[in-house]
Amino acid sequence: MSRELERMRKKSAESIKNAQDTAREVYVKVESPLEQVQSESCRVSNVSRQAPAIIEGIDKKFKEKTRLSDADVAFLLLCTALQCARQYFLSNDSFRISARQGDVMVEKLVAPLPPAWQDVLTQSVPYDAIKTGIHASDTGLAGTTHRYRTLGHDPVLGWIFGTANIMTNSLTKTDLESYQVHQMTIIRHYPLGAKGILDNTINYAQSDPMLLAAAVARQAIHFGSDYFTKQGLPIPVVATVNNDLAKDLITKAHIDMWSITRGAMVAALINQLIATMHRMFYQETLDGSEKLYEVRTRRILSYSNALGASSNVIFTAVTKDFTKLDVGGLSVALYRFISDGAFIQSIKRDFLREEIYQMVVGKPYDFIGGK
């Protein structure tokens, strides 16, 4: 009997010991709500003290995730090669047509119009006049100079002065000196000059709005015929500010609206082609989020455009062949530098914000488990 009691006592003592050990383990594993708050406060305090180091680490992490891979470098070299080839093979004087060919091209695009408007829409524009009558002084206008010495050919100001010249049979030079034109011959100075032309234009438009519409259409048609010709259309406003510079740009470097827009469009087309090809290689498991991958795409485009623009400027400076200066491509490179830089900084801020948020907020409190 005593041995049975002794066995039961030992068994009870073991059960109590096991229960105490279990309770001790649970106590160690589960923190009380107060202990959780204290622990979290210490963690956040440590994060605050180490903020500079943490931000530097996040910045390094962002650079690693958006660093160009070997495949990205291949795209970078391909894009740079295409941009450089475009600059060297498509000089500013390429793909030009004569003034007569430009007129014929546009004439084929213009549908027959009612007789009431034929005179306005099909006659030569008066600011193309270079012949002078007996009462006209030396105007300084000729077939090789009138493009950059008349406001009617300015791609921006021409919409105002060119339209007004058509409505009033007049011609206005870049210095605002104005002439009366009759049958494509300059016969005299226009009464009251440019002011008189604009005043009469307003009066004519009020009395006959359709005349204004026809003059605007004729101005657009003439821009279309001159756009691709050898001298083309000058850069807006340049001729008004510095006529000699406009002359050199057109006659020596062949830098006009056609060469600029063509260069910009081809550069943008190459950028779009490379961007589309690069996005086709995106793999979420290897490249992470699409936004971080797009950062790599934009870096490829920015770097390649910068390299292409730099090589073009250096080549032009060394050879002094300004027909190779790619103003359109330089404009696209500048745009990419600004827009891509802003995009990358925006993604970087979001990445930094998310990483810091995760560090500061941490894991949610477990007050239920801490009871």
NORPEDA-V403129 format. One record per residue. N is the residue number from 1. PHI is phi in degrees with one decimal (NA if undefined). PSI is psi in degrees with one decimal (* if undefined). BURIAL is 1 if it has 9 or more other ideal C-beta (glycine too) atoms within 8 Angstrom, else 0. Layout:
N,PHI,PSI,BURIAL / N,PHI,PSI,BURIAL
This chain:
1,NA,-46.0,0 / 2,-64.1,-34.3,0 / 3,-68.9,-35.0,0 / 4,-68.2,-39.5,0 / 5,-64.8,-39.7,0 / 6,-64.1,-38.8,0 / 7,-66.2,-42.1,0 / 8,-66.1,-36.5,0 / 9,-64.2,-44.2,0 / 10,-63.3,-40.9,0 / 11,-64.5,-39.1,0 / 12,-65.9,-41.2,0 / 13,-62.6,-38.3,0 / 14,-66.8,-39.6,0 / 15,-64.6,-42.1,0 / 16,-63.5,-41.8,0 / 17,-63.2,-42.8,0 / 18,-62.8,-40.3,0 / 19,-64.7,-40.4,0 / 20,-65.4,-41.1,0 / 21,-62.8,-42.0,0 / 22,-63.5,-43.5,0 / 23,-63.7,-37.4,0 / 24,-65.7,-40.7,0 / 25,-63.9,-43.3,0 / 26,-62.7,-38.5,0 / 27,-65.0,-37.0,0 / 28,-71.1,-41.5,0 / 29,-74.8,-34.1,0 / 30,-105.5,120.1,0 / 31,-89.8,149.4,0 / 32,-73.4,161.5,0 / 33,-54.2,-41.9,1 / 34,-63.7,-41.2,0 / 35,-67.3,-35.6,1 / 36,-63.4,-43.5,1 / 37,-64.5,-43.0,1 / 38,-63.3,-42.3,0 / 39,-64.7,-41.5,1 / 40,-67.5,-37.6,1 / 41,-63.1,-41.5,0 / 42,-63.7,-40.0,0 / 43,-65.3,-46.4,1 / 44,-63.2,-37.3,1 / 45,-63.3,-41.4,0 / 46,-64.5,-38.7,0 / 47,-62.3,-42.2,1 / 48,-63.8,-41.7,0 / 49,-67.9,-30.5,0 / 50,-100.7,20.2,0 / 51,-54.1,-49.5,0 / 52,-57.6,-43.4,0 / 53,-67.3,-37.2,0 / 54,-66.9,-45.2,1 / 55,-62.4,-39.7,1 / 56,-63.4,-38.5,0 / 57,-66.8,-39.6,0 / 58,-65.8,-40.5,1 / 59,-61.4,-42.2,1 / 60,-64.0,-39.3,0 / 61,-64.2,-40.3,1 / 62,-63.4,-43.2,1 / 63,-63.1,-38.6,0 / 64,-66.3,-39.5,0 / 65,-72.8,-26.7,0 / 66,-107.2,9.5,1 / 67,-67.4,141.5,0 / 68,-69.4,130.8,0 / 69,-84.1,179.1,0 / 70,-61.9,-39.2,0 / 71,-65.5,-37.7,0 / 72,-63.4,-40.1,1 / 73,-62.9,-36.5,1 / 74,-63.0,-42.6,0 / 75,-64.2,-38.9,1 / 76,-60.5,-46.4,1 / 77,-66.1,-38.4,1 / 78,-64.8,-45.7,1 / 79,-64.2,-41.7,1 / 80,-63.3,-42.0,1 / 81,-63.4,-42.1,0 / 82,-65.0,-41.3,1 / 83,-64.5,-42.7,1 / 84,-66.3,-42.3,1 / 85,-62.3,-40.7,0 / 86,-60.2,-41.8,1 / 87,-67.4,-40.2,1 / 88,-81.6,-31.0,1 / 89,-92.6,-20.4,0 / 90,-114.1,79.7,1 / 91,-74.3,170.4,1 / 92,-65.5,-21.6,1 / 93,-96.5,11.3,0 / 94,-82.1,152.0,0 / 95,56.4,52.5,0 / 96,-105.2,156.0,1 / 97,-127.8,165.0,0 / 98,-77.5,164.6,0 / 99,-61.3,-39.6,1 / 100,-65.5,-40.8,0 / 101,-62.5,-36.0,1 / 102,-64.7,-41.9,1 / 103,-63.7,-43.1,1 / 104,-64.2,-41.6,0 / 105,-59.2,-45.0,1 / 106,-73.2,-36.1,1 / 107,-59.7,-35.0,0 / 108,-69.4,-24.3,0 / 109,-88.7,-15.2,0 / 110,-90.4,121.6,1 / 111,-74.7,154.9,0 / 112,-57.3,138.1,0 / 113,-117.7,159.4,1 / 114,-56.3,147.7,0 / 115,-55.2,-30.9,0 / 116,-61.7,-25.7,0 / 117,-108.7,-1.6,1 / 118,-61.9,-41.6,1 / 119,-60.9,-43.1,0 / 120,-72.4,-41.9,1 / 121,-85.7,-17.7,1 / 122,-115.0,-12.9,0 / 123,-75.7,159.4,0 / 124,-66.2,145.8,0 / 125,-73.7,139.9,1 / 126,-66.0,-25.3,1 / 127,-79.2,6.0,1 / 128,-92.2,-4.8,1 / 129,-68.0,136.6,1 / 130,-128.8,-17.0,1 / 131,-76.1,146.6,0 / 132,-121.4,144.6,1 / 133,-88.4,-173.5,1 / 134,-67.6,-27.6,0 / 135,-97.4,3.9,0 / 136,-98.3,136.3,1 / 137,-80.5,179.1,0 / 138,-65.6,118.8,0 / 139,-92.5,-16.1,1 / 140,75.1,13.5,0 / 141,-102.2,139.2,1 / 142,-151.4,175.7,0 / 143,-60.6,-28.0,0 / 144,-96.8,-2.7,0 / 145,-121.2,-20.4,1 / 146,-67.6,-21.1,1 / 147,-64.6,-37.8,1 / 148,-106.0,6.9,1 / 149,-115.1,2.0,1 / 150,-122.2,137.8,1 / 151,-70.9,-20.1,1 / 152,-63.9,-21.9,1 / 153,-94.8,-2.6,1 / 154,-72.1,125.8,1 / 155,-59.9,-20.5,1 / 156,-106.8,-59.0,0 / 157,-66.6,-21.3,1 / 158,-62.8,-29.1,1 / 159,-63.7,-26.8,0 / 160,-91.6,-59.9,0 / 161,-74.2,-37.6,1 / 162,-63.4,-44.8,1 / 163,-61.4,-43.5,1 / 164,-63.7,-39.9,1 / 165,-62.5,-40.4,1 / 166,-64.8,-40.5,1 / 167,-71.4,-25.4,1 / 168,-115.6,6.9,1 / 169,51.7,58.5,0 / 170,-137.9,177.1,1 / 171,-142.1,132.8,1 / 172,-124.0,124.9,1 / 173,-83.8,171.7,1 / 174,-67.4,-19.7,1 / 175,-92.3,13.1,0 / 176,71.8,4.2,1 / 177,-67.1,130.1,1 / 178,-125.6,149.0,1 / 179,-133.1,153.6,1 / 180,-87.6,137.2,1 / 181,-120.4,135.0,1 / 182,-137.1,120.8,0 / 183,51.6,48.0,0 / 184,59.5,28.9,0 / 185,-127.3,131.4,1 / 186,-78.1,118.7,1 / 187,-107.4,-26.8,1 / 188,-171.4,170.9,1 / 189,-69.3,142.3,1 / 190,-74.0,136.5,1 / 191,-57.6,126.7,0 / 192,66.6,11.3,0 / 193,61.5,-142.9,1 / 194,-62.2,-34.1,1 / 195,-63.4,-42.9,0 / 196,-62.7,-38.5,1 / 197,-62.8,-48.2,1 / 198,-66.9,-38.9,1 / 199,-61.9,-46.1,1 / 200,-66.2,-35.7,1 / 201,-61.1,-44.4,1 / 202,-62.4,-44.0,0 / 203,-63.9,-43.1,0 / 204,-64.4,-40.7,1 / 205,-66.6,-36.5,1 / 206,-69.9,-36.5,0 / 207,-81.6,-27.4,0 / 208,-145.4,84.6,0 / 209,-58.3,-30.5,0 / 210,-66.8,-26.6,0 / 211,-66.2,-39.4,1 / 212,-63.6,-44.4,1 / 213,-61.6,-42.4,0 / 214,-65.8,-38.1,1 / 215,-67.1,-40.4,1 / 216,-62.9,-42.5,1 / 217,-62.7,-41.3,1 / 218,-65.7,-36.7,1 / 219,-63.7,-42.7,1 / 220,-63.8,-40.9,0 / 221,-62.8,-42.4,1 / 222,-68.1,-39.5,1 / 223,-57.1,-42.6,1 / 224,-63.4,-37.0,1 / 225,-75.3,-31.1,1 / 226,-87.1,-17.7,1 / 227,-58.5,-42.2,1 / 228,-98.2,2.6,1 / 229,-75.5,175.1,1 / 230,-58.6,-44.6,1 / 231,-87.7,-23.8,1 / 232,61.3,-157.4,1 / 233,-108.1,135.7,1 / 234,-67.7,164.1,1 / 235,-65.2,135.9,1 / 236,-53.3,136.0,1 / 237,71.9,-19.5,1 / 238,-59.2,-43.5,1 / 239,-62.8,-32.6,1 / 240,-71.5,-37.8,1 / 241,-79.3,-46.4,0 / 242,-144.5,97.1,0 / 243,-66.1,-35.2,1 / 244,-65.4,-39.3,0 / 245,-64.5,-43.3,1 / 246,-60.3,-39.6,1 / 247,-62.0,-48.4,1 / 248,-63.8,-39.0,1 / 249,-63.2,-40.5,1 / 250,-80.7,-48.3,1 / 251,-81.2,-33.3,0 / 252,-99.8,-45.8,0 / 253,-97.6,-11.3,1 / 254,54.7,36.6,1 / 255,-95.5,107.1,1 / 256,-141.3,-170.5,1 / 257,-64.0,-34.4,1 / 258,-66.6,-48.1,1 / 259,-66.0,-36.2,1 / 260,-70.1,-50.1,1 / 261,-67.6,-36.1,1 / 262,-64.6,-45.3,1 / 263,-61.6,-42.1,1 / 264,-66.2,-41.1,1 / 265,-67.8,-42.0,1 / 266,-67.8,-40.2,1 / 267,-62.1,-43.9,1 / 268,-65.5,-36.6,1 / 269,-64.6,-42.6,0 / 270,-63.4,-42.5,1 / 271,-59.8,-43.9,1 / 272,-65.6,-38.7,0 / 273,-62.7,-47.4,0 / 274,-65.8,-40.7,1 / 275,-62.6,-42.7,1 / 276,-65.1,-43.3,0 / 277,-64.1,-41.2,1 / 278,-65.8,-39.2,1 / 279,-67.6,-23.5,1 / 280,-66.9,-20.0,0 / 281,-94.5,8.2,0 / 282,-71.1,131.4,1 / 283,-131.3,119.8,0 / 284,-61.3,-38.1,0 / 285,-67.4,-30.8,0 / 286,-97.3,-34.6,0 / 287,-102.6,-6.4,1 / 288,78.8,-147.9,0 / 289,-70.3,156.9,0 / 290,-66.5,-33.5,0 / 291,-65.4,-42.6,0 / 292,-66.0,-33.6,1 / 293,-69.5,-36.2,1 / 294,-66.5,-30.1,1 / 295,-59.3,-42.5,1 / 296,-64.8,-40.1,1 / 297,-60.3,-46.1,1 / 298,-69.4,-32.6,1 / 299,-65.6,-38.8,1 / 300,-58.5,-47.5,1 / 301,-66.9,-43.7,1 / 302,-63.1,-47.7,1 / 303,-63.9,-44.0,1 / 304,-66.7,-40.9,1 / 305,-66.6,-37.9,1 / 306,-65.3,-42.3,1 / 307,-65.1,-43.2,1 / 308,-64.0,-42.9,1 / 309,-66.0,-41.4,1 / 310,-63.3,-44.3,0 / 311,-64.6,-35.6,1 / 312,-66.7,-43.5,1 / 313,-64.6,-43.4,1 / 314,-64.4,-44.2,0 / 315,-61.4,-44.0,1 / 316,-64.2,-40.4,1 / 317,-67.3,-37.9,0 / 318,-73.6,-45.5,0 / 319,-85.0,-18.1,0 / 320,58.4,26.0,0 / 321,-99.6,92.7,0 / 322,-76.7,-5.5,1 / 323,-70.8,-14.0,1 / 324,-92.8,-6.6,1 / 325,-69.6,118.7,1 / 326,-97.1,84.5,1 / 327,-66.5,-39.3,1 / 328,-62.7,-43.7,1 / 329,-66.0,-37.7,1 / 330,-63.5,-38.4,1 / 331,-64.4,-41.8,1 / 332,-66.1,-41.0,1 / 333,-62.0,-42.1,1 / 334,-63.9,-42.5,1 / 335,-61.8,-43.0,0 / 336,-65.1,-40.0,1 / 337,-59.0,-42.6,1 / 338,-75.0,-50.9,0 / 339,-69.5,-43.4,0 / 340,-68.1,-37.4,1 / 341,-62.3,-42.2,1 / 342,-65.3,-40.4,0 / 343,-64.4,-46.5,1 / 344,-62.2,-41.6,1 / 345,-64.3,-36.0,0 / 346,-65.6,-45.7,0 / 347,-64.3,-38.1,1 / 348,-64.9,-40.7,1 / 349,-62.9,-42.4,0 / 350,-63.6,-41.9,1 / 351,-63.1,-44.7,1 / 352,-63.6,-42.6,1 / 353,-62.5,-44.4,0 / 354,-65.4,-42.4,0 / 355,-65.3,-44.1,1 / 356,-66.3,-38.6,1 / 357,-60.0,-44.8,0 / 358,-64.1,-36.7,0 / 359,-70.0,-41.7,1 / 360,-76.5,-46.0,0 / 361,-69.3,-42.3,0 / 362,67.3,-153.7,0 / 363,-85.7,152.9,0 / 364,-68.9,153.4,0 / 365,-67.6,147.2,0 / 366,-118.3,70.5,0 / 367,-69.0,-29.1,0 / 368,-69.1,-44.5,0 / 369,-69.1,-19.0,0 / 370,-88.6,2.4,1 / 371,-69.8,*,0
